[in-house]
Amino acid sequence: MKYKEIRLKIRRMDMGTASKNKEVREQVSFKIPVSTKQRVDLLAEATRRSRTFVIEEAIEHYLSINEWQVRSIQQGLKDIDHDRVVAQESIENIWEEKLADTVDKNR
């Protein structure tokens, strides 16, 4: 797989001196497959955005999803530690009752 180096500026919050609306930008360099760069370029062109904008949006989206997932897992582990769990059988019984009350009995 061929890789091509690209450079972009990503957002980083500077909590010390920057105001809430200002963000300090820091340059980051990394390599991605040529095919991925081509996809970024095509999307940037189609949306009339810059390559940097598309990459920043993709990174922000990825981070948001994965940060949410990690927080959810950590909360679930805390729930287990504090015995805040429901048995699988209980959940299955609840759903069986709900299905029994539906109009479509073939489900």
Buried (B, 14 or more C-beta within 10 A) or exposed (E): EEEEEBEBEBEEEEEEEEEEEEEEEEEEEEEBEEEBBEBBEEBBEEEEEEBBBBBBEBBEEEEEEEEEEEEEEEEEEEEEEEEEEEEEEEEEEEEEEEEEEEEEEEE
